[in-house]
Amino acid sequence: MKDFIKVAKALSDPNRVKIVKMLQHKRMCVCEIRALLQIAQPSVSKHLKILENAGLASSEKEGLWVNYHLADGSSSPYAASLLGNLKHWLSDDPEIACMIAKLPAISREDICKV
């Protein structure tokens, strides 16, 4: 039951649900997520850590960047099930749809001026 509660709590915050929905479309760094959510970088990092601990997200370092992506669900059957269902949920939510529409315009190079 402990693993289920960890996944459920990870998805109990609207910003973490938004992050999962973003990561369904592309790998992202903290600065890109921060730009879309309009919240502080430490808050984004904390949300990502919670998602990683629940088995919902993973990260890998690539040069200067740490890229976050959805986990494959292998660490938890609860995470796998919810990630699978979330692909079909909330696509008609106006806030989610608006955020997803902005994804192509988000560029880490422009945000960080690298």
C-alpha positions as CSV (number, residue, x, y, z in Angstrom):
1,M,0.0,0.0,0.0
2,K,2.9,2.3,0.7
3,D,3.9,2.5,-3.0
4,F,0.3,3.2,-4.1
5,I,0.1,6.1,-1.6
6,K,3.4,7.5,-2.8
7,V,2.1,7.6,-6.4
8,A,-1.3,9.0,-5.4
9,K,0.3,11.8,-3.3
10,A,2.7,12.6,-6.2
11,L,-0.3,13.2,-8.4
12,S,-2.3,15.2,-5.7
13,D,-0.7,18.5,-6.7
14,P,-2.0,20.3,-9.9
15,N,1.5,21.4,-10.9
16,R,2.8,17.9,-10.7
17,V,-0.1,16.7,-12.9
18,K,0.7,19.5,-15.4
19,I,4.4,18.4,-15.4
20,V,3.4,14.8,-16.2
21,K,1.1,16.1,-19.0
22,M,4.0,18.2,-20.4
23,L,6.4,15.2,-20.3
24,Q,4.0,13.2,-22.3
25,H,4.9,15.4,-25.2
26,K,8.6,16.0,-24.9
27,R,11.7,15.8,-22.7
28,M,12.2,19.0,-20.7
29,C,14.6,20.7,-18.4
30,V,13.7,22.6,-15.3
31,C,14.0,26.0,-17.0
32,E,11.4,25.0,-19.6
33,I,9.0,23.6,-17.1
34,R,9.4,26.7,-14.9
35,A,8.7,29.0,-17.9
36,L,5.4,27.2,-18.6
37,L,4.2,26.9,-15.0
38,Q,5.4,30.4,-14.0
39,I,6.7,29.1,-10.6
40,A,10.1,29.4,-9.0
41,Q,12.9,27.0,-10.1
42,P,13.3,25.5,-6.6
43,S,9.5,24.6,-6.6
44,V,9.9,22.9,-10.0
45,S,12.9,20.9,-8.8
46,K,10.9,19.8,-5.7
47,H,8.0,18.7,-7.8
48,L,10.3,16.7,-10.1
49,K,12.0,15.0,-7.2
50,I,8.6,13.9,-5.8
51,L,7.6,12.6,-9.3
52,E,10.9,10.7,-9.6
53,N,10.6,9.2,-6.1
54,A,7.1,8.0,-7.0
55,G,8.4,6.3,-10.2
56,L,6.5,8.7,-12.5
57,A,9.5,10.6,-14.0
58,S,13.1,10.0,-14.7
59,S,16.1,12.2,-15.5
60,E,19.3,12.0,-17.4
61,K,22.2,14.4,-17.7
62,E,23.1,15.5,-21.2
63,G,25.9,18.0,-21.3
64,L,24.8,21.2,-19.5
65,W,21.2,20.0,-19.2
66,V,19.3,17.6,-17.0
67,N,16.4,16.2,-19.1
68,Y,13.3,15.0,-17.5
69,H,11.0,12.5,-19.1
70,L,8.2,10.1,-18.1
71,A,9.4,6.9,-16.4
72,D,8.7,3.6,-18.1
73,G,6.7,2.5,-15.1
74,S,8.9,-0.5,-14.4
75,S,9.5,0.6,-10.8
76,S,5.9,0.5,-9.8
77,P,2.7,-1.1,-11.2
78,Y,0.7,1.9,-9.8
79,A,2.9,4.4,-11.6
80,A,2.7,2.4,-14.8
81,S,-1.1,2.2,-14.6
82,L,-1.6,5.9,-13.8
83,L,0.8,7.0,-16.5
84,G,-1.0,4.9,-19.0
85,N,-4.4,6.3,-18.0
86,L,-3.2,9.9,-17.8
87,K,-2.3,9.8,-21.5
88,H,-6.1,9.7,-22.1
89,W,-7.2,12.0,-19.2
90,L,-7.4,15.8,-19.1
91,S,-6.8,16.5,-22.8
92,D,-10.0,18.4,-22.9
93,D,-9.1,20.5,-19.9
94,P,-8.7,24.1,-21.1
95,E,-5.7,24.8,-18.8
96,I,-3.9,21.7,-19.9
97,A,-4.8,22.3,-23.6
98,C,-3.4,25.8,-23.4
99,M,-0.2,24.7,-21.8
100,I,0.3,21.9,-24.4
101,A,-0.3,24.4,-27.2
102,K,2.6,26.5,-25.8
103,L,5.1,23.6,-25.7
104,P,6.5,24.0,-29.2
105,A,7.5,27.6,-28.6
106,I,9.4,26.8,-25.4
107,S,13.1,26.6,-26.1
108,R,15.7,26.2,-23.4
109,E,18.3,28.0,-25.5
110,D,16.0,31.1,-25.6
111,I,15.1,30.9,-21.9
112,C,18.6,30.5,-20.7
113,K,20.3,32.5,-23.5
114,V,22.9,29.8,-24.1
